[in-house]
């Protein structure tokens, strides 16, 4: 929780965490990302090793955060919550 709180404090606007939304639609990870062009574009930003592990675990962690304005945002995808938060903090250069 300490790292998540650090991220929340660093962001002037929203921090949104979604875990396994694809399961609400009975989709696999692969089906989720290939089901529409918007999701498929997101695949380009996901490390291939992370994506393979997401598929293996059937887990999508999506961390969407707005550090400075309600317009500028980042999205981190991962299979591990702690690693997703670490990636977000690294993106913001927060140790």
Protein Blocks (a to p, Z undefined) as FASTA:
>chain_A
ZZmmmmmmmpmbdcdddehklmmnopafklmmmmpmklmmmmmmpcfklmmmmmmnopac
dddddfkbmkbccddddfbfklmmmmmmmmnopZZ
